[in-house]
Amino acid sequence: MSLRPVELEEGRVVFEGEPGEEHYNPIGVVHGGYAATLLDSALGCAVHTTLPAGVGYTSLGLEAKFVRPISRDTGRVLCEATVLYRGRRQATAEATLTAADSGKLLGHGTTTCMILGAV
């Protein structure tokens, strides 16, 4: 899907993506599923950075809001996710999706994850 993590620290992750025509929907812009996948990946990985080795998690929910259309002309996009809360059984995080060149907001999202314990 042309996305990958580029920054990792405890409670914070940045992913980058390069949208192309292969990600287009029938109306000629990048499918919302591409943006949602970037958000979900960054959000989950941000939560993961707060967990000890061997402890798993799963998404309980994802909320994504799309602010601007994305096309191949948008160029590289960045998704920065930060953990807001990490308890014993749940964690919440928020993320922004921006155009790397202009800094314009393309979308944002939140997640709640269930912490599973040792896997």
C-alpha angles and dihedrals in degrees: 000000000000096000133120143161114265102171129033131178134143108297095359135079134171121201126187129205138186108214116207140172089275086071095052124120123215093276093060105257133096111287116253088236089070091055091043091051091052091049094046093047095049094042094050093045091050089056090045091058089064095054128090119243112285096023115118136200140192132201115257093184144350126204116191128184120192114209103173134015117259123217136165086267089063087073124197115005129203128210116195118190128188130187112239098183135006118185132166095276106015141035132190128202139176131209142189126210114208140172106255096218100045102023089227116156111248099173146328138209150177136216140192116208130194114225108225104192123227114359 
